[in-house]
């Protein structure tokens, strides 16, 4: 290669992602999708998914250009039909014979990594930015490690290996994703994931401890031994419930920052600055809105959460994206669109 400018010497531009969708716009799409899915006994849900993804993709922009989604509803319907049939067989096997159930579990274990890999390829091949498609180049051997071997080891270790398994999945996912021919790369370590899981666990433990202490104090005030135990258990239950409610946005914020702050696209880097407290506030107010409106606030809630998470993302671009995208399009040529037809399945990853 010629003597180009080193990546570290190229001035970087901060390009913040933006989301222009609105709750009222998405509500109209969502209500039609919901009603038609009910009327068609779920068949329309594949078309609903395409319409939803297209709305969110087309309202997400970077450097003045939007993303797009090109998936076909029939491919999604095919994937859901496969899952539905497999689930039906599993339910039926429980009535017929435990041995048949065990055999089907083994069959599912052998089939699902294969299907999940095709689903990843489908999603990436049908996603684009400025007319240039993404792609996923992961192979079957790695897919079976990520989707089968690591989950089994995680269960056998009583979830002690969960952070390591999560890191292996994200590494597999990002290291095998392409934009045109430009590769993404992921350099977060297992230690980074253990740190995120540990901090999340400490927050959860703090909620449980605080609720137990409050339970002891209230029980002691009541003065009856039986009442003390009941109050402690009740407060611990409340504290655990609140902990799980609050832990999801905390973990989501930490995880998004961890993943994207360790991801690059060729010479370009990413920065994510999701604040756990802000995401928690959005999650709690969304939940209140959903409860008070009997679910009608759901599309508004999704738009609010998506806007915050998208607009917390910045691309640190090493040079103009116009030239980068044009160069990638020239390398991909006419073969890019043809790849879509090879992975015609989506099982709703």
C-alpha positions as CSV (number, residue, x, y, z in Angstrom):
1,X,0.0,0.0,0.0
2,X,1.1,3.5,-0.7
3,X,2.3,6.0,1.9
4,X,-1.1,7.3,3.0
5,X,-1.7,9.4,6.1
6,X,-1.8,7.3,9.3
7,X,-5.3,6.9,10.7
8,X,-4.3,8.6,14.0
9,X,-3.1,11.7,12.0
10,X,-6.4,12.1,10.1
11,X,-8.5,14.9,11.7
12,X,-11.8,13.4,13.0
13,X,-15.2,14.9,12.6
14,X,-17.9,14.3,15.2
15,X,-21.1,13.3,13.5
16,X,-24.0,12.8,15.8
17,X,-26.8,10.5,14.8
18,X,-30.3,11.9,14.9
19,X,-33.8,10.5,15.0
20,X,-36.6,12.5,13.4
21,X,-39.6,10.2,14.1
22,X,-42.5,11.3,16.3
23,X,-44.8,9.4,18.5
24,X,-47.9,10.6,16.7
25,X,-46.6,9.4,13.3
26,X,-45.6,6.0,14.6
27,X,-48.9,5.7,16.5
28,X,-50.8,5.7,13.1
29,X,-48.5,2.9,11.8
30,X,-48.6,1.0,15.0
31,X,-52.4,1.0,15.4
32,X,-52.9,-0.2,11.8
33,X,-50.3,-2.9,12.3
34,X,-51.9,-4.1,15.5
35,X,-55.5,-4.2,14.2
36,X,-54.5,-6.0,10.9
37,X,-52.3,-8.5,12.8
38,X,-55.3,-9.3,15.1
39,X,-57.7,-9.6,12.1
40,X,-55.3,-11.9,10.2
41,X,-54.5,-14.0,13.2
42,X,-50.9,-12.8,13.2
43,X,-50.1,-13.3,9.5
44,X,-49.9,-9.5,8.9
45,X,-47.3,-9.2,11.7
46,X,-44.5,-9.9,9.1
47,X,-45.7,-6.9,7.1
48,X,-46.0,-4.9,10.3
49,X,-42.4,-5.6,11.2
50,X,-41.2,-4.4,7.8
51,X,-43.3,-1.2,8.1
52,X,-42.0,-0.6,11.6
53,X,-38.3,-1.2,10.7
54,X,-38.6,1.0,7.7
55,X,-40.0,3.8,9.8
56,X,-37.2,3.7,12.4
57,X,-34.5,3.2,9.8
58,X,-35.7,6.0,7.5
59,X,-36.0,8.4,10.5
60,X,-32.4,7.7,11.6
61,X,-29.8,9.9,9.9
62,X,-26.1,10.3,9.9
63,X,-24.3,13.2,8.2
64,X,-27.5,14.3,6.5
65,X,-28.4,10.9,5.0
66,X,-30.8,8.3,6.3
67,X,-30.7,4.5,6.7
68,X,-33.2,2.2,5.0
69,X,-34.6,-1.3,5.4
70,X,-35.4,-3.5,2.4
71,X,-36.6,-6.8,3.9
72,X,-39.4,-8.7,2.4
73,X,-42.4,-9.7,4.5
74,X,-42.6,-13.2,3.1
75,X,-39.1,-14.0,4.3
76,X,-40.1,-12.9,7.8
77,X,-43.3,-14.8,7.6
78,X,-41.3,-17.9,6.5
79,X,-39.1,-17.6,9.5
80,X,-42.0,-17.2,11.9
81,X,-43.7,-20.2,10.4
82,X,-40.6,-22.3,11.0
83,X,-40.5,-21.2,14.7
84,X,-44.3,-21.8,15.0
85,X,-44.0,-25.3,13.7
86,X,-41.1,-26.2,15.9
87,X,-42.8,-24.8,18.9
88,X,-46.0,-26.8,18.1
89,X,-44.0,-30.0,17.7
90,X,-42.4,-29.4,21.0
91,X,-45.7,-28.9,22.7
92,X,-47.1,-32.0,21.1
93,X,-44.1,-34.1,22.0
94,X,-44.7,-33.4,25.7
95,X,-48.0,-35.2,25.4
96,X,-46.7,-38.1,23.4
97,X,-43.4,-39.1,25.0
98,X,-40.6,-37.6,27.1
99,X,-38.1,-39.3,24.8
100,X,-39.6,-37.5,21.8
101,X,-39.3,-34.2,23.7
102,X,-35.6,-34.9,24.4
103,X,-35.1,-35.8,20.7
104,X,-36.7,-32.6,19.6
105,X,-34.6,-30.5,22.0
106,X,-31.5,-32.0,20.4
107,X,-33.0,-31.2,16.9
108,X,-33.7,-27.6,18.0
109,X,-30.2,-27.2,19.4
110,X,-28.8,-28.3,16.0
111,X,-31.1,-26.1,13.9
112,X,-31.3,-22.8,15.8
113,X,-27.7,-21.7,15.4
114,X,-28.1,-22.3,11.6
115,X,-31.3,-20.3,11.5
116,X,-30.0,-17.5,13.7
117,X,-27.0,-17.0,11.5
118,X,-29.2,-16.8,8.4
119,X,-31.4,-14.3,10.2
120,X,-28.4,-12.1,11.0
121,X,-27.3,-12.2,7.4
122,X,-30.8,-11.4,6.2
123,X,-31.0,-8.3,8.5
124,X,-27.7,-6.9,7.5
125,X,-28.1,-7.7,3.8
126,X,-31.4,-5.7,3.9
127,X,-30.0,-2.7,5.7
128,X,-28.5,0.2,3.9
129,X,-27.0,3.6,4.2
130,X,-26.8,6.0,1.3
131,X,-27.8,3.1,-1.0
132,X,-25.0,0.8,0.1
133,X,-25.9,-2.4,1.8
134,X,-24.5,-3.9,5.0
135,X,-23.5,-7.6,5.1
136,X,-22.8,-10.3,7.7
137,X,-19.9,-12.7,6.9
138,X,-20.0,-15.0,10.0
139,X,-19.6,-18.7,9.4
140,X,-21.5,-21.7,10.8
141,X,-18.8,-23.0,13.0
142,X,-18.6,-19.8,15.0
143,X,-22.4,-19.5,15.0
144,X,-22.6,-22.9,16.8
145,X,-20.0,-21.8,19.4
146,X,-21.8,-18.5,20.1
147,X,-25.4,-19.7,19.9
148,X,-25.1,-23.2,21.3
149,X,-21.7,-24.0,23.0
150,X,-21.5,-20.8,25.1
151,X,-25.1,-20.9,26.3
152,X,-24.6,-24.5,27.4
153,X,-21.4,-23.6,29.3
154,X,-23.1,-20.6,30.8
155,X,-25.9,-22.7,32.2
156,X,-23.4,-25.3,33.5
157,X,-21.5,-22.6,35.2
158,X,-24.6,-21.3,36.9
159,X,-24.3,-18.2,34.8
160,X,-20.8,-17.3,36.0
161,X,-19.7,-17.4,32.3
162,X,-22.6,-15.2,31.1
163,X,-20.4,-12.0,30.7
164,X,-17.9,-14.0,28.7
165,X,-20.6,-15.6,26.5
166,X,-22.0,-12.1,25.9
167,X,-18.6,-10.8,24.9
168,X,-18.1,-13.6,22.5
169,X,-21.5,-13.0,20.9
170,X,-20.8,-9.3,20.4
171,X,-17.3,-10.0,19.1
172,X,-18.8,-12.4,16.6
173,X,-21.6,-10.1,15.6
174,X,-19.5,-6.9,15.1
175,X,-16.3,-8.5,13.7
176,X,-18.3,-10.2,11.0
177,X,-20.4,-7.2,10.0
178,X,-19.4,-5.2,6.9
179,X,-20.6,-1.9,5.3
180,X,-20.0,-2.6,1.7
181,X,-16.6,-4.2,2.0
182,X,-15.4,-2.1,4.9
183,X,-15.2,-4.2,8.1
184,X,-16.5,-3.4,11.6
185,X,-14.1,-4.4,14.4
186,X,-14.7,-5.0,18.1
187,X,-12.1,-4.9,20.8
188,X,-13.9,-5.0,24.2
189,X,-12.6,-7.7,26.4
190,X,-14.3,-10.2,28.6
191,X,-13.1,-8.2,31.6
192,X,-15.0,-5.2,30.3
193,X,-18.2,-7.2,30.2
194,X,-17.5,-8.7,33.7
195,X,-17.2,-5.1,34.9
196,X,-20.5,-4.1,33.5
197,X,-22.3,-7.2,34.9
198,X,-20.6,-6.7,38.3
199,X,-21.7,-3.1,38.5
200,X,-25.2,-4.0,37.5
201,X,-25.3,-6.8,40.2
202,X,-24.0,-4.4,42.8
203,X,-26.9,-1.9,42.0
204,X,-29.4,-4.8,42.3
205,X,-27.9,-5.9,45.6
206,X,-28.1,-2.4,46.9
207,X,-31.8,-2.3,46.2
208,X,-32.3,-5.6,48.0
209,X,-30.2,-4.6,51.0
210,X,-32.0,-1.3,51.3
211,X,-35.4,-3.0,51.2
212,X,-34.3,-5.5,53.8
213,X,-33.0,-2.8,56.1
214,X,-36.3,-0.9,55.7
215,X,-38.2,-4.1,56.4
216,X,-36.3,-4.7,59.6
217,X,-36.9,-1.1,60.8
218,X,-40.6,-1.3,60.0
219,X,-41.0,-4.7,61.5
220,X,-39.2,-3.7,64.7
221,X,-41.6,-0.7,65.0
222,X,-44.5,-3.2,64.8
223,X,-43.1,-5.1,67.7
224,X,-44.6,-8.6,66.8
225,X,-42.1,-11.3,65.7
226,X,-44.5,-12.7,63.1
227,X,-45.1,-9.2,61.8
228,X,-41.3,-8.5,61.6
229,X,-40.8,-11.5,59.3
230,X,-43.8,-10.6,57.1
231,X,-42.7,-7.0,56.7
232,X,-39.1,-7.9,55.9
233,X,-40.3,-10.4,53.2
234,X,-42.7,-7.9,51.8
235,X,-40.2,-5.1,51.7
236,X,-37.6,-7.4,50.1
237,X,-40.2,-8.4,47.5
238,X,-40.9,-4.7,46.7
239,X,-37.2,-3.9,46.6
240,X,-36.4,-6.8,44.3
241,X,-39.3,-5.8,42.0
242,X,-38.1,-2.2,41.9
243,X,-34.5,-3.3,41.4
244,X,-35.5,-5.4,38.3
245,X,-37.5,-2.5,37.0
246,X,-34.6,-0.1,37.3
247,X,-31.8,-2.5,36.5
248,X,-32.8,-2.9,32.8
249,X,-32.3,0.7,31.8
250,X,-29.1,0.8,33.9
251,X,-27.7,-2.3,32.2
252,X,-28.9,-1.1,28.7
253,X,-27.1,2.2,29.1
254,X,-23.9,0.5,30.3
255,X,-24.0,-2.1,27.6
256,X,-24.6,0.3,24.7
257,X,-21.7,2.5,25.8
258,X,-19.4,-0.5,26.3
259,X,-20.2,-2.1,22.9
260,X,-20.1,1.0,20.7
261,X,-17.2,2.7,22.5
262,X,-15.2,-0.4,21.4
263,X,-16.5,-0.6,17.9
264,X,-14.8,0.8,14.7
265,X,-15.8,0.8,11.0
266,X,-12.5,0.8,9.0
267,X,-10.8,4.1,10.1
268,X,-14.0,5.5,11.8
269,X,-14.8,5.1,15.5
270,X,-18.0,5.4,17.5
271,X,-18.8,7.1,20.8
272,X,-21.9,6.3,22.9
273,X,-22.8,8.5,25.9
274,X,-26.1,7.0,27.2
275,X,-26.7,8.2,30.8
276,X,-28.3,5.6,33.0
277,X,-30.3,8.1,35.0
278,X,-31.8,9.7,31.9
279,X,-32.7,6.3,30.4
280,X,-34.2,5.3,33.7
281,X,-36.3,8.4,33.8
282,X,-37.5,7.8,30.2
283,X,-38.3,4.1,31.1
284,X,-40.2,4.9,34.2
285,X,-42.3,7.7,32.6
286,X,-42.9,5.5,29.6
287,X,-44.2,2.7,31.9
288,X,-46.5,5.2,33.7
289,X,-47.8,6.4,30.3
290,X,-48.4,2.9,29.1
291,X,-50.3,1.9,32.3
292,X,-52.4,5.0,32.3
293,X,-53.4,4.7,28.6
294,X,-53.9,0.9,28.8
295,X,-51.1,0.3,26.3
296,X,-51.9,3.1,23.8
297,X,-48.7,5.0,24.8
298,X,-46.5,2.1,23.6
299,X,-45.6,3.7,20.2
300,X,-44.8,7.0,21.9
301,X,-42.7,5.2,24.5
302,X,-40.7,3.4,21.8
303,X,-40.0,6.6,19.9
304,X,-38.9,8.4,23.1
305,X,-36.5,5.6,24.0
306,X,-35.2,5.2,20.5
307,X,-34.6,8.9,20.0
308,X,-32.5,9.1,23.2
309,X,-30.4,6.1,22.5
310,X,-29.8,7.0,18.9
311,X,-29.0,10.7,19.6
312,X,-26.5,9.5,22.3
313,X,-24.4,8.0,19.5
314,X,-21.6,9.9,17.6
315,X,-19.5,8.7,14.8
316,X,-15.9,10.0,14.9
317,X,-15.3,10.1,11.2
318,X,-11.8,10.0,9.8
319,X,-12.5,12.0,6.7
320,X,-15.7,12.8,4.7
321,X,-18.3,10.0,4.5
322,X,-19.2,10.9,0.9
323,X,-15.8,9.7,-0.3
324,X,-15.9,6.7,2.0
325,X,-19.3,5.6,0.8
326,X,-18.5,6.2,-2.8
327,X,-15.3,4.2,-2.6
328,X,-17.2,1.3,-0.9
329,X,-19.9,1.4,-3.5
330,X,-17.3,1.1,-6.3
331,X,-15.7,-1.9,-4.7
332,X,-19.0,-3.7,-4.0
333,X,-20.4,-3.1,-7.5
334,X,-23.4,-5.0,-8.7
335,X,-22.8,-8.1,-6.4
336,X,-24.1,-6.4,-3.3
337,X,-27.9,-6.6,-4.1
338,X,-27.5,-10.2,-5.3
339,X,-26.3,-11.3,-1.9
340,X,-29.8,-10.6,-0.4
341,X,-31.4,-13.5,-2.2
342,X,-29.2,-16.0,-0.6
343,X,-30.3,-15.4,3.0
344,X,-34.1,-15.3,2.6
345,X,-35.1,-15.9,6.2
346,X,-35.7,-13.8,9.3
347,X,-36.7,-15.3,12.6
348,X,-37.0,-12.0,14.5
349,X,-33.6,-11.7,16.2
